[in-house]
């Protein structure tokens, strides 16, 4: 199976990988804080027969330029610029973790531009910027870097904490590679960008077909929270993958692809 081709937008700001017919419906994958475009390679290969499958390196990752100031709003603006530069009309967006937060913020600003969305192992809110839980969450993740660890040295333990039962060995190798390659400055900036994120009030306004995909062993985006979130989105579909932690597409890629494929087929029948 051929690898998706690494690409970069014409102005040099966004690096991405893509596969499939350039004239097919765009299917855009957005990775999480410890990810990269290449984390989606199995999905790009799997869905490139039906879609123009695309995965970006988030700003500050891979060869994508960093933002001057990092926030979920700024990342949503960057996503809009990326979509425009690709010429991707009515895309389907699949956002994992912070990628799902970016999708939510983007959709609130551009409610009619998507054909459908998938919110994978993400949350509609991170809570108060000055909340004790939020502060302890950030401190636990940035503390080791403050004490001299590196993303490369931390990658094995960070990934291990994220996954559930019997993860795919090749997927875990890729997850560690992606985590190790995240620039420390980008990791810090993205963690801090979570603070104060809250799109709960806009969930009821989501009018496009929506899939919420969770893992039963996910401690970062717990399944009960995601199931509750689905009740606020009109006509949302909720799917929970048993035994899966926070990295579903790498832990259980076949189960992830099956759930995503069913949703994409249902979207196709509605249009």
ROTI-449059 format. One line per field, with one value per atom (N, C-alpha, C): residue number from 1; residue in three letters; atom name; y, z, x. Coordinates in steps of 0.001 Angstrom, whole numbers, plus 500000, padded with zeros to 6 digits. Layout:
N
num [NUM/...]
residuo [ALA/...]
atomo [CA/...]
yy [Y/...]
zz [Z/...]
xx [X/...]
***
This chain:
271
num [1/1/1/2/2/2/3/3/3/4/4/4/5/5/5/6/6/6/7/7/7/8/8/8/9/9/9/10/10/10/11/11/11/12/12/12/13/13/13/14/14/14/15/15/15/16/16/16/17/17/17/18/18/18/19/19/19/20/20/20/21/21/21/22/22/22/23/23/23/24/24/24/25/25/25/26/26/26/27/27/27/28/28/28/29/29/29/30/30/30/31/31/31/32/32/32/33/33/33/34/34/34/35/35/35/36/36/36/37/37/37/38/38/38/39/39/39/40/40/40/41/41/41/42/42/42/43/43/43/44/44/44/45/45/45/46/46/46/47/47/47/48/48/48/49/49/49/50/50/50/51/51/51/52/52/52/53/53/53/54/54/54/55/55/55/56/56/56/57/57/57/58/58/58/59/59/59/60/60/60/61/61/61/62/62/62/63/63/63/64/64/64/65/65/65/66/66/66/67/67/67/68/68/68/69/69/69/70/70/70/71/71/71/72/72/72/73/73/73/74/74/74/75/75/75/76/76/76/77/77/77/78/78/78/79/79/79/80/80/80/81/81/81/82/82/82/83/83/83/84/84/84/85/85/85/86/86/86/87/87/87/88/88/88/89/89/89/90/90/90/91/91/91/92/92/92/93/93/93/94/94/94/95/95/95/96/96/96/97/97/97/98/98/98/99/99/99/100/100/100/101/101/101/102/102/102/103/103/103/104/104/104/105/105/105/106/106/106/107/107/107/108/108/108/109/109/109/110/110/110/111/111/111/112/112/112/113/113/113/114/114/114/115/115/115/116/116/116/117/117/117/118/118/118/119/119/119/120/120/120/121/121/121/122/122/122/123/123/123/124/124/124/125/125/125/126/126/126/127/127/127/128/128/128/129/129/129/130/130/130/131/131/131/132/132/132/133/133/133/134/134/134/135/135/135/136/136/136/137/137/137/138/138/138/139/139/139/140/140/140/141/141/141/142/142/142/143/143/143/144/144/144/145/145/145/146/146/146/147/147/147/148/148/148/149/149/149/150/150/150/151/151/151/152/152/152/153/153/153/154/154/154/155/155/155/156/156/156/157/157/157/158/158/158/159/159/159/160/160/160/161/161/161/162/162/162/163/163/163/164/164/164/165/165/165/166/166/166/167/167/167/168/168/168/169/169/169/170/170/170/171/171/171/172/172/172/173/173/173/174/174/174/175/175/175/176/176/176/177/177/177/178/178/178/179/179/179/180/180/180/181/181/181/182/182/182/183/183/183/184/184/184/185/185/185/186/186/186/187/187/187/188/188/188/189/189/189/190/190/190/191/191/191/192/192/192/193/193/193/194/194/194/195/195/195/196/196/196/197/197/197/198/198/198/199/199/199/200/200/200/201/201/201/202/202/202/203/203/203/204/204/204/205/205/205/206/206/206/207/207/207/208/208/208/209/209/209/210/210/210/211/211/211/212/212/212/213/213/213/214/214/214/215/215/215/216/216/216/217/217/217/218/218/218/219/219/219/220/220/220/221/221/221/222/222/222/223/223/223/224/224/224/225/225/225/226/226/226/227/227/227/228/228/228/229/229/229/230/230/230/231/231/231/232/232/232/233/233/233/234/234/234/235/235/235/236/236/236/237/237/237/238/238/238/239/239/239/240/240/240/241/241/241/242/242/242/243/243/243/244/244/244/245/245/245/246/246/246/247/247/247/248/248/248/249/249/249/250/250/250/251/251/251/252/252/252/253/253/253/254/254/254/255/255/255/256/256/256/257/257/257/258/258/258/259/259/259/260/260/260/261/261/261/262/262/262/263/263/263/264/264/264/265/265/265/266/266/266/267/267/267/268/268/268/269/269/269/270/270/270/271/271/271]
residuo [UNK/UNK/UNK/UNK/UNK/UNK/UNK/UNK/UNK/UNK/UNK/UNK/UNK/UNK/UNK/UNK/UNK/UNK/UNK/UNK/UNK/UNK/UNK/UNK/UNK/UNK/UNK/UNK/UNK/UNK/UNK/UNK/UNK/UNK/UNK/UNK/UNK/UNK/UNK/UNK/UNK/UNK/UNK/UNK/UNK/UNK/UNK/UNK/UNK/UNK/UNK/UNK/UNK/UNK/UNK/UNK/UNK/UNK/UNK/UNK/UNK/UNK/UNK/UNK/UNK/UNK/UNK/UNK/UNK/UNK/UNK/UNK/UNK/UNK/UNK/UNK/UNK/UNK/UNK/UNK/UNK/UNK/UNK/UNK/UNK/UNK/UNK/UNK/UNK/UNK/UNK/UNK/UNK/UNK/UNK/UNK/UNK/UNK/UNK/UNK/UNK/UNK/UNK/UNK/UNK/UNK/UNK/UNK/UNK/UNK/UNK/UNK/UNK/UNK/UNK/UNK/UNK/UNK/UNK/UNK/UNK/UNK/UNK/UNK/UNK/UNK/UNK/UNK/UNK/UNK/UNK/UNK/UNK/UNK/UNK/UNK/UNK/UNK/UNK/UNK/UNK/UNK/UNK/UNK/UNK/UNK/UNK/UNK/UNK/UNK/UNK/UNK/UNK/UNK/UNK/UNK/UNK/UNK/UNK/UNK/UNK/UNK/UNK/UNK/UNK/UNK/UNK/UNK/UNK/UNK/UNK/UNK/UNK/UNK/UNK/UNK/UNK/UNK/UNK/UNK/UNK/UNK/UNK/UNK/UNK/UNK/UNK/UNK/UNK/UNK/UNK/UNK/UNK/UNK/UNK/UNK/UNK/UNK/UNK/UNK/UNK/UNK/UNK/UNK/UNK/UNK/UNK/UNK/UNK/UNK/UNK/UNK/UNK/UNK/UNK/UNK/UNK/UNK/UNK/UNK/UNK/UNK/UNK/UNK/UNK/UNK/UNK/UNK/UNK/UNK/UNK/UNK/UNK/UNK/UNK/UNK/UNK/UNK/UNK/UNK/UNK/UNK/UNK/UNK/UNK/UNK/UNK/UNK/UNK/UNK/UNK/UNK/UNK/UNK/UNK/UNK/UNK/UNK/UNK/UNK/UNK/UNK/UNK/UNK/UNK/UNK/UNK/UNK/UNK/UNK/UNK/UNK/UNK/UNK/UNK/UNK/UNK/UNK/UNK/UNK/UNK/UNK/UNK/UNK/UNK/UNK/UNK/UNK/UNK/UNK/UNK/UNK/UNK/UNK/UNK/UNK/UNK/UNK/UNK/UNK/UNK/UNK/UNK/UNK/UNK/UNK/UNK/UNK/UNK/UNK/UNK/UNK/UNK/UNK/UNK/UNK/UNK/UNK/UNK/UNK/UNK/UNK/UNK/UNK/UNK/UNK/UNK/UNK/UNK/UNK/UNK/UNK/UNK/UNK/UNK/UNK/UNK/UNK/UNK/UNK/UNK/UNK/UNK/UNK/UNK/UNK/UNK/UNK/UNK/UNK/UNK/UNK/UNK/UNK/UNK/UNK/UNK/UNK/UNK/UNK/UNK/UNK/UNK/UNK/UNK/UNK/UNK/UNK/UNK/UNK/UNK/UNK/UNK/UNK/UNK/UNK/UNK/UNK/UNK/UNK/UNK/UNK/UNK/UNK/UNK/UNK/UNK/UNK/UNK/UNK/UNK/UNK/UNK/UNK/UNK/UNK/UNK/UNK/UNK/UNK/UNK/UNK/UNK/UNK/UNK/UNK/UNK/UNK/UNK/UNK/UNK/UNK/UNK/UNK/UNK/UNK/UNK/UNK/UNK/UNK/UNK/UNK/UNK/UNK/UNK/UNK/UNK/UNK/UNK/UNK/UNK/UNK/UNK/UNK/UNK/UNK/UNK/UNK/UNK/UNK/UNK/UNK/UNK/UNK/UNK/UNK/UNK/UNK/UNK/UNK/UNK/UNK/UNK/UNK/UNK/UNK/UNK/UNK/UNK/UNK/UNK/UNK/UNK/UNK/UNK/UNK/UNK/UNK/UNK/UNK/UNK/UNK/UNK/UNK/UNK/UNK/UNK/UNK/UNK/UNK/UNK/UNK/UNK/UNK/UNK/UNK/UNK/UNK/UNK/UNK/UNK/UNK/UNK/UNK/UNK/UNK/UNK/UNK/UNK/UNK/UNK/UNK/UNK/UNK/UNK/UNK/UNK/UNK/UNK/UNK/UNK/UNK/UNK/UNK/UNK/UNK/UNK/UNK/UNK/UNK/UNK/UNK/UNK/UNK/UNK/UNK/UNK/UNK/UNK/UNK/UNK/UNK/UNK/UNK/UNK/UNK/UNK/UNK/UNK/UNK/UNK/UNK/UNK/UNK/UNK/UNK/UNK/UNK/UNK/UNK/UNK/UNK/UNK/UNK/UNK/UNK/UNK/UNK/UNK/UNK/UNK/UNK/UNK/UNK/UNK/UNK/UNK/UNK/UNK/UNK/UNK/UNK/UNK/UNK/UNK/UNK/UNK/UNK/UNK/UNK/UNK/UNK/UNK/UNK/UNK/UNK/UNK/UNK/UNK/UNK/UNK/UNK/UNK/UNK/UNK/UNK/UNK/UNK/UNK/UNK/UNK/UNK/UNK/UNK/UNK/UNK/UNK/UNK/UNK/UNK/UNK/UNK/UNK/UNK/UNK/UNK/UNK/UNK/UNK/UNK/UNK/UNK/UNK/UNK/UNK/UNK/UNK/UNK/UNK/UNK/UNK/UNK/UNK/UNK/UNK/UNK/UNK/UNK/UNK/UNK/UNK/UNK/UNK/UNK/UNK/UNK/UNK/UNK/UNK/UNK/UNK/UNK/UNK/UNK/UNK/UNK/UNK/UNK/UNK/UNK/UNK/UNK/UNK/UNK/UNK/UNK/UNK/UNK/UNK/UNK/UNK/UNK/UNK/UNK/UNK/UNK/UNK/UNK/UNK/UNK/UNK/UNK/UNK/UNK/UNK/UNK/UNK/UNK/UNK/UNK/UNK/UNK/UNK/UNK/UNK/UNK/UNK/UNK/UNK/UNK/UNK/UNK/UNK/UNK/UNK/UNK/UNK/UNK/UNK/UNK/UNK/UNK/UNK/UNK/UNK/UNK/UNK/UNK/UNK/UNK/UNK/UNK/UNK/UNK/UNK/UNK/UNK/UNK/UNK/UNK/UNK/UNK/UNK/UNK/UNK/UNK/UNK/UNK/UNK/UNK/UNK/UNK/UNK/UNK/UNK/UNK/UNK/UNK/UNK/UNK/UNK/UNK/UNK/UNK/UNK/UNK/UNK/UNK/UNK/UNK/UNK/UNK/UNK/UNK/UNK/UNK/UNK/UNK/UNK/UNK/UNK/UNK/UNK/UNK/UNK/UNK/UNK/UNK/UNK/UNK/UNK/UNK/UNK/UNK/UNK/UNK/UNK/UNK/UNK/UNK/UNK/UNK/UNK/UNK/UNK/UNK/UNK/UNK/UNK/UNK/UNK/UNK/UNK/UNK/UNK/UNK/UNK/UNK/UNK/UNK/UNK/UNK/UNK]
atomo [N/CA/C/N/CA/C/N/CA/C/N/CA/C/N/CA/C/N/CA/C/N/CA/C/N/CA/C/N/CA/C/N/CA/C/N/CA/C/N/CA/C/N/CA/C/N/CA/C/N/CA/C/N/CA/C/N/CA/C/N/CA/C/N/CA/C/N/CA/C/N/CA/C/N/CA/C/N/CA/C/N/CA/C/N/CA/C/N/CA/C/N/CA/C/N/CA/C/N/CA/C/N/CA/C/N/CA/C/N/CA/C/N/CA/C/N/CA/C/N/CA/C/N/CA/C/N/CA/C/N/CA/C/N/CA/C/N/CA/C/N/CA/C/N/CA/C/N/CA/C/N/CA/C/N/CA/C/N/CA/C/N/CA/C/N/CA/C/N/CA/C/N/CA/C/N/CA/C/N/CA/C/N/CA/C/N/CA/C/N/CA/C/N/CA/C/N/CA/C/N/CA/C/N/CA/C/N/CA/C/N/CA/C/N/CA/C/N/CA/C/N/CA/C/N/CA/C/N/CA/C/N/CA/C/N/CA/C/N/CA/C/N/CA/C/N/CA/C/N/CA/C/N/CA/C/N/CA/C/N/CA/C/N/CA/C/N/CA/C/N/CA/C/N/CA/C/N/CA/C/N/CA/C/N/CA/C/N/CA/C/N/CA/C/N/CA/C/N/CA/C/N/CA/C/N/CA/C/N/CA/C/N/CA/C/N/CA/C/N/CA/C/N/CA/C/N/CA/C/N/CA/C/N/CA/C/N/CA/C/N/CA/C/N/CA/C/N/CA/C/N/CA/C/N/CA/C/N/CA/C/N/CA/C/N/CA/C/N/CA/C/N/CA/C/N/CA/C/N/CA/C/N/CA/C/N/CA/C/N/CA/C/N/CA/C/N/CA/C/N/CA/C/N/CA/C/N/CA/C/N/CA/C/N/CA/C/N/CA/C/N/CA/C/N/CA/C/N/CA/C/N/CA/C/N/CA/C/N/CA/C/N/CA/C/N/CA/C/N/CA/C/N/CA/C/N/CA/C/N/CA/C/N/CA/C/N/CA/C/N/CA/C/N/CA/C/N/CA/C/N/CA/C/N/CA/C/N/CA/C/N/CA/C/N/CA/C/N/CA/C/N/CA/C/N/CA/C/N/CA/C/N/CA/C/N/CA/C/N/CA/C/N/CA/C/N/CA/C/N/CA/C/N/CA/C/N/CA/C/N/CA/C/N/CA/C/N/CA/C/N/CA/C/N/CA/C/N/CA/C/N/CA/C/N/CA/C/N/CA/C/N/CA/C/N/CA/C/N/CA/C/N/CA/C/N/CA/C/N/CA/C/N/CA/C/N/CA/C/N/CA/C/N/CA/C/N/CA/C/N/CA/C/N/CA/C/N/CA/C/N/CA/C/N/CA/C/N/CA/C/N/CA/C/N/CA/C/N/CA/C/N/CA/C/N/CA/C/N/CA/C/N/CA/C/N/CA/C/N/CA/C/N/CA/C/N/CA/C/N/CA/C/N/CA/C/N/CA/C/N/CA/C/N/CA/C/N/CA/C/N/CA/C/N/CA/C/N/CA/C/N/CA/C/N/CA/C/N/CA/C/N/CA/C/N/CA/C/N/CA/C/N/CA/C/N/CA/C/N/CA/C/N/CA/C/N/CA/C/N/CA/C/N/CA/C/N/CA/C/N/CA/C/N/CA/C/N/CA/C/N/CA/C/N/CA/C/N/CA/C/N/CA/C/N/CA/C/N/CA/C/N/CA/C/N/CA/C/N/CA/C/N/CA/C/N/CA/C/N/CA/C/N/CA/C/N/CA/C/N/CA/C/N/CA/C/N/CA/C/N/CA/C/N/CA/C/N/CA/C/N/CA/C/N/CA/C/N/CA/C/N/CA/C/N/CA/C/N/CA/C/N/CA/C/N/CA/C/N/CA/C/N/CA/C/N/CA/C/N/CA/C/N/CA/C/N/CA/C/N/CA/C/N/CA/C/N/CA/C/N/CA/C/N/CA/C/N/CA/C/N/CA/C/N/CA/C/N/CA/C/N/CA/C/N/CA/C/N/CA/C/N/CA/C/N/CA/C/N/CA/C/N/CA/C/N/CA/C/N/CA/C/N/CA/C/N/CA/C]
yy [498804/500000/501242/502143/503319/504314/505045/506050/507321/508029/509320/510277/511171/512066/513272/513550/514772/515990/517000/518204/519422/520589/521834/522856/523717/524713/525704/526391/527235/528342/528850/529941/529436/528114/527545/527475/527794/527809/526457/525652/524410/523194/522288/521007/519998/519052/518062/516845/515766/514578/514347/513818/513646/512434/511863/510726/510750/510251/510176/511181/511085/511935/513381/514320/515726/516302/515676/516190/515537/514582/513914/514780/514403/515134/515179/516365/516454/515855/515029/514437/514829/515764/516373/515876/515357/514826/515808/516071/516983/516219/516179/515403/516137/515425/515981/516593/516950/517662/516846/515527/514689/514029/514506/513834/514515/514150/514688/514201/514785/514335/512842/512343/510935/509965/510461/509597/509083/509726/509361/508551/508030/507406/506210/505404/504271/504772/505838/506374/507021/507697/508299/507217/506123/505027/504362/504160/503453/504236/505542/506322/507074/506894/507621/507066/505883/505353/506066/506704/507394/508907/509380/510793/511328/512645/513292/513385/512411/512307/513136/514008/515009/515056/515125/515311/516423/517449/518540/518298/518917/519141/520452/520387/521580/522652/523933/524980/524733/524807/524526/523086/522240/520820/520518/519521/519137/520333/520496/521629/522802/522734/523843/524972/526189/527352/527535/528043/528334/529590/529699/530915/531908/533184/534212/534116/533790/533633/532446/531499/530250/530274/530025/529863/528972/528449/527638/528493/529751/530645/530869/531080/531294/530030/528858/527598/527372/527778/527678/528592/529782/530680/530064/529418/528749/527616/526887/525820/526380/527489/528111/528511/529063/529441/528207/527131/525872/525345/525330/524856/525698/527007/527898/527666/527472/527288/525941/524958/523676/523739/524737/524780/523671/523336/522186/522622/522531/522946/521870/522294/521411/520180/520371/519223/518489/517235/516489/516563/516972/517134/516110/515502/514542/515128/515564/516196/515349/515018/514228/515128/514998/515707/517221/517903/519347/519624/518652/518810/518908/518160/518257/519584/520155/521476/522533/522402/523331/523239/522020/521830/522505/522340/522962/524482/525060/526516/526988/526272/526630/526555/525502/525317/526414/526848/527936/529219/529397/530587/530413/529165/528868/527704/527917/526799/526089/526694/526097/525556/525618/525286/523812/523067/521645/520792/519651/518666/517788/517493/516681/516815/516432/516473/515213/514863/513779/514353/514254/514703/513456/513180/511947/512217/511649/511691/513109/513964/515373/515877/517162/517743/519090/519503/520824/521917/521532/522533/521988/522884/522537/523200/523974/524577/525916/526383/527706/527757/528866/529013/529006/529406/529456/528336/527298/526196/525317/524747/523919/522679/522023/520827/521170/522265/522662/522963/523656/523984/522722/521765/520536/519705/519716/519000/519548/520859/521490/521258/521397/521222/519810/518809/517424/517158/517867/517625/518502/519693/520568/520465/519966/519854/519087/517902/517153/517927/518708/519527/520615/521179/522194/521622/520318/519664/519083/519370/518984/517800/517192/516111/516699/515838/516245/515502/515969/515265/513852/513675/512344/511421/511929/511077/510788/511718/511559/510746/510648/510047/508668/507735/506408/506445/507213/507249/508030/509102/509885/509040/508297/507459/506331/505709/504610/505043/506290/506806/507035/507167/507534/506345/505153/504045/503090/502289/501326/499920/498949/497532/497061/496314/495624/496506/497629/498484/497849/498244/497747/498148/497202/497535/498537/498371/499312/500707/500745/502031/502712/501935/502515/503024/502319/502796/504136/504249/505506/506601/506264/507247/507797/506918/507372/508244/507868/508665/510066/510127/511427/512279/511684/512429/512932/512091/512467/513618/513741/514758/516100/516173/517443/518454/519629/520645/521023/521143/521461/522754/523762/525036/524861/524020/523783/523021/522013/521236/522138/522995/523920/524870/525430/526401/525763/524526/523864/523498/523070/522787/524035/525136/526378/526890/526557/526994/526341/525204/524535/525346/526133/526814/527760/527542/528417/528069/527034/526649/526195/526713/526340/526629/525565/525693/525036/524804/524102/524829/526138/526906/526821/526357/526296/524896/523912/522536/522420/523103/523010/523628/524415/525067/524236/523104/522264/521608/521912/521464/520477/520120/519166/517773/516705/515362/515265/514687/514680/513307/512826/511601/511963/511493/511581/510188/510074/508784/508778/507845/507802/506442/506374/505120/504888/503667/503392/503541/503492/503605/504959/505911/507236/508076/508464/509299/510790/511144/512552/513099/512285/512649/511486/511393/510216/509949/508680/508283/508850/508824/509388/510871/511620/513030/513175/512348/512438/511999/510986/510543/511656/512365/513482/514606/514878/515919/515640/514375/514005/514354/514369/514673/516132/516984/518412/518786/517864/518141/517495/518269/517705/516569/515429/514275/513730/513970/513429/511923/511250/509820/509644/508711/508452/507002/506802/505460/505364/504308/504071/502790/502877/501738/501112/499870/499188/498937/499227/498944/499921/500946/501894/503117/503595/504798/506047/506925/508240/508287/507210/507241/506192/506264/505186/504830/505812/505499/504795/504882/504181/502913/502937/501761/500632/500987/500012/500594/500685/501369/500748/499424/498799/499132/499117/499461/500930/501797/503216/503406/502758/502908/502373/501295/500730/501701/502279/503237/504480/504969/506148/505837/504666/504292/504200/503635/503554/504949/505860/507224/507902/507753/508393/507841/506560/505976/506524/506727/507288/508727/509470/510843/510846/509910/509835/509547/508746/508405/509557/510546/511679/512800/512679/513766/513308]
zz [500000/500000/500000/499047/498924/500045/500439/501483/500894/501687/501237/500955/500031/499618/500554/501115/501897/500982/501448/500653/501557/500938/501693/500876/501554/500815/500143/499153/498301/499067/500132/500856/501929/502043/502959/504404/504719/506129/506649/505800/506271/505545/506298/505746/505966/505014/505131/504285/504525/503697/503090/501883/501196/500275/500055/499143/498560/497339/496728/495615/494976/493851/494310/493736/494133/493948/493108/492871/493770/494593/495483/496707/497461/498681/499638/500134/501061/502427/502947/504274/505022/505959/506595/508031/508360/509687/510451/511711/512569/513810/514009/515089/516435/517481/518828/519178/520455/520911/520707/520846/520688/519332/518367/517077/515962/514747/513524/512368/511203/510017/509790/510003/509704/510640/511746/512634/511953/510863/510161/508900/508709/507420/507095/508087/507777/507304/507955/507561/506177/505882/504550/503478/503732/502755/502661/503809/503847/503145/503331/502824/501526/500991/499764/498534/498656/497513/497317/498387/498319/498413/499043/499373/498983/498991/498978/500448/500932/502347/502639/503638/503928/505436/505843/507256/507363/508154/508294/509470/509381/510563/511157/512366/513030/513075/513038/513130/514282/513961/514951/514962/514110/514022/512648/512592/511314/510597/509351/508559/508533/509340/509393/510258/509771/510504/511817/512819/514099/513996/514888/514993/515911/515660/516518/517928/518029/519324/519213/520133/520028/520926/520322/521033/520166/520746/519937/518831/519133/518115/516984/517318/516287/515457/516093/515365/514450/514895/514044/512828/513029/511896/510929/511489/510647/509847/510480/509770/508598/508799/507711/506565/506901/505866/505120/505860/505257/504281/504714/503863/502594/502748/501595/500619/501147/500272/499548/500175/499515/498477/498593/497754/498102/499393/499862/500195/499215/499413/500174/501183/501989/502487/503235/503709/504846/505027/506238/507112/508373/509258/510376/510631/511716/512666/513850/514795/516031/516320/517511/518613/519820/520996/520744/520802/520543/519113/518213/516850/516823/517709/517818/518399/519290/519827/518734/517910/516791/515838/515561/514684/515277/516571/517214/517099/517357/517273/515834/514892/513478/513036/513449/513022/513598/514814/515403/514600/514004/513192/511751/511300/509906/509871/510383/510604/509352/508192/506965/506036/506438/505516/505508/506532/506593/506052/505509/505109/506301/507153/508354/509216/510502/511387/512252/512647/513606/514743/515956/517156/517870/517724/518235/519522/520621/521893/522258/522322/522580/523560/523819/524804/524306/524732/524367/525298/526347/527298/528067/528437/529323/530684/530813/532104/532325/533542/533907/533800/533256/533103/534440/535505/536822/537737/537157/537955/538493/539680/540292/539450/538909/538115/536870/536224/535005/535300/536408/536774/537052/537746/538066/536816/535872/534604/533843/533712/532982/533698/535014/535779/535635/535618/535504/534155/533125/531780/531435/532005/531711/532747/533939/535006/534612/534000/533603/532643/531736/530833/531617/532593/533438/534202/534479/535249/534357/533054/532167/531266/531357/530429/529022/528034/526650/526126/525022/524423/524024/523566/523196/524404/525532/526720/527355/527204/527805/526948/525657/524729/525161/525548/525921/527076/528126/529278/528958/528176/527820/527006/526054/525225/526057/526904/527736/528597/529105/529952/529170/527864/527042/526535/526505/525790/526714/526103/526836/526727/526505/526521/525171/525210/524033/522791/522881/521700/520621/519383/518241/518356/518311/518489/517467/516201/515185/515417/515842/516149/517304/518302/519459/519090/518200/517732/517032/516197/515500/516478/517477/518479/519222/519586/520286/519382/518100/517159/517009/516893/516754/518000/519170/520420/520576/520272/520430/519517/518375/517387/517601/518563/518808/519382/518788/519377/520778/521706/523076/523145/522380/522409/521944/520942/520441/521466/522093/523116/524257/524712/525792/525367/524171/523700/523545/523035/522838/524170/525131/526458/527060/526975/527548/526779/525480/524671/525131/525813/526323/527396/528126/529299/528915/529517/529289/528074/527313/526137/526577/525921/526279/525121/524456/523351/523693/524969/525344/524877/524888/524504/523018/522209/520756/520263/521152/520726/520081/520660/520143/518752/518347/517042/515926/516265/515243/514401/513126/512254/511190/511194/510203/510835/510020/510582/511448/512641/513620/514254/514307/515031/516204/517399/518555/518824/518816/518931/520178/521096/522353/522570/523565/524014/525464/525800/527151/528217/527794/528732/528621/527996/527794/529054/529671/530868/530552/529348/528972/528464/527709/527226/527585/528846/529326/528535/528316/527525/528074/529394/529878/529531/529578/529201/527726/526872/525447/525124/525832/525629/526004/527088/527492/526467/525975/524952/523743/523350/522180/522337/523567/523785/523514/523473/523238/521763/520933/519508/518751/518039/517326/516387/516521/515635/515634/516704/516761/516973/516430/516650/517610/518556/519534/519425/519356/519287/520321/521128/522133/521784/521724/521410/522712/522956/524210/524343/525532/525840/525276/524588/523898/524770/524765/525488/524642/524641/524010/522567/522080/520746/519841/519678/519026/517649/516816/515439/515364/516445/516497/517349/518391/519256/518560/517996/517320/515961/515051/513789/513008/513031/512265/512851/514188/514837/514603/514661/514388/512963/512016/510603/510326/510997/510800/511267/512453/512981/512100/511689/510826/509480/508924/507631/507635/508699/508804/508799/509538/509594/508233/507587/506286/505266/505322/504406/504681/505968/506311/505832/505888/505378/503879/503183/501730/501314/502109/501754/501997/502770/503090/502087/501155/500199/498783]
xx [500859/500000/500892/500690/501537/501258/502310/502167/501549/500727/500222/501378/501169/502247/502352/503534/503715/503601/502910/502693/502764/502742/502726/501952/501193/500424/501362/500848/501679/502387/501764/502412/503372/503499/504477/504067/502810/502407/501967/501339/500728/501297/501889/502311/501194/501072/500005/500329/499589/499670/498294/498269/496996/497045/495879/495749/494342/494194/492885/492685/491538/491168/491019/491788/491676/490275/489452/488105/487051/487459/486513/486218/485194/484827/486014/486390/487526/487166/488063/487948/489212/489081/490255/490400/491598/491900/492785/492398/493158/493633/494936/495529/495478/495882/495911/497250/497413/498609/499874/499797/500972/501063/500304/500209/500968/500579/501171/500322/500527/499788/499976/501184/501466/500748/500207/499432/498169/497761/496528/496801/497993/498322/497429/497085/496203/494848/494341/493040/493114/494210/494341/494312/495024/495028/493651/493033/491743/490644/490601/489475/489778/490982/491337/490640/490022/489277/487946/487450/486157/486277/487364/487484/488862/488974/490275/490683/491436/491778/493019/492911/493945/494188/495438/495775/496808/496506/497466/498407/499589/500409/499914/499390/498886/499987/499629/500650/501622/502919/503951/504403/503803/504142/504721/505624/506196/506794/506406/506902/505916/504866/503907/504448/504276/504766/504001/504676/504041/503192/502216/501420/502112/501873/502462/501908/500643/499978/499034/499150/498401/497175/496017/494748/493876/492808/491893/491283/490965/490409/491400/492672/493689/493894/493806/493935/492738/491547/490363/490494/491042/491292/492297/493327/494322/493680/492768/492058/491267/490601/489845/490770/491932/492897/493401/493631/494084/493038/491779/490690/490578/490687/490590/491738/492941/494088/494043/493412/493225/492112/491233/490052/489083/489020/488232/486806/485923/484536/483757/482987/482129/482879/483952/484717/484011/484387/484068/485310/485145/486287/486260/487425/487595/488634/488182/489085/489291/490546/490877/491425/490883/491365/491348/492494/492471/492024/492255/491747/490236/489565/488113/487661/488460/488142/488252/489280/489452/488262/487815/486654/485423/485205/484042/484089/485252/485393/485212/485808/485676/484228/483514/482131/481239/481521/480728/480881/482053/482305/481834/481765/481413/480424/479209/478274/477793/477930/477400/478483/479752/480832/481210/480803/481146/480010/480354/479353/478970/479961/479752/480990/480868/482030/482077/483290/483517/484341/483809/484514/485013/486303/486886/487646/487153/487864/488292/487282/487509/486461/486453/485548/485038/483834/483355/483873/484610/485104/486292/487185/488292/488107/487053/486744/487415/487348/487861/489385/489867/491304/492031/491342/491970/491490/490871/490363/491486/491281/492317/492619/491557/491795/492589/492227/492922/494395/494645/496022/496835/496235/496962/497206/496247/496400/497603/497669/498769/500096/500089/501327/501876/500989/501433/502085/501665/502186/503385/503456/504586/505696/505360/506350/507597/507452/508655/509556/508985/509789/510515/509833/510470/511660/511600/512674/513765/513701/514787/514534/513359/513033/512839/512832/512577/511358/510810/509684/510096/511325/511797/511872/512387/512516/511164/510220/508895/507938/508214/507254/506758/507617/507107/506116/506409/505508/504241/504353/503171/502193/502711/501842/501234/502023/501525/500354/500406/499330/498034/498144/496994/496189/496798/496168/495431/494558/493752/494298/493407/493769/494318/495404/495945/496044/496755/496873/497734/497505/498249/499723/500662/502084/502615/502240/502713/502125/500864/500251/500934/501344/502024/503414/504084/505390/505245/504216/503972/503569/502756/502350/503563/504499/505711/506576/506665/507445/506854/505541/504879/505086/504870/505021/506454/507420/508824/509223/508533/508904/508210/507286/506598/507586/507724/508601/508114/509038/508643/507836/508234/507512/506072/505858/504505/503678/504283/503581/503135/504038/503689/502563/502696/501707/500336/500280/498996/498355/499144/498607/497975/498665/498147/496929/496845/495701/494406/494509/493315/492606/493354/492818/491674/490539/489394/488554/488945/488151/486759/485712/484346/483407/482952/481992/480658/480399/479174/477922/477956/476760/476455/477411/477187/476843/476846/476560/475185/474198/472825/472682/473683/473609/474246/474846/475474/474376/474380/473278/473732/475003/475504/475567/475548/475686/476941/476800/477892/478033/479278/479603/480494/480131/481007/481549/482862/483525/484405/484138/484874/485510/486394/486974/486592/486228/485746/486832/488109/489219/489924/489272/489873/489712/490832/490782/490848/491262/491349/490020/489306/487966/487043/486641/485907/484632/484362/483196/481887/481634/480365/480200/481292/481227/480879/481494/481216/479790/479302/477921/476944/477229/476380/476452/477650/477813/476933/476865/476073/474603/474104/472689/472355/473359/473119/473211/473680/473841/472687/471895/470751/471167/470522/470723/472151/472907/474265/474236/475234/475422/476590/476444/477496/477956/479278/479847/480967/480926/481963/482713/484036/484886/485382/485019/485335/486831/487358/488752/489755/489283/490166/490420/491662/492030/491831/492837/492695/493193/493805/494408/493777/492477/491724/492252/492557/492947/494301/495099/496377/496300/495478/495315/494560/493420/492560/492152/493102/492812/491659/491528/490454/489084/488981/487717/487371/488389/488178/487684/488360/487995/486593/486233/484900/483821/484014/483038/482964/484127/484156/483529/483823/483276/481762/481204/479733/479119/479741/479215/479340/480467/480647/479670/479399/478402/477008/476685/475376/475246/476345/476347/476104/476746/476593/475155/474441/473069/472098/472532/471652/471786/472742/472971/472698]
***
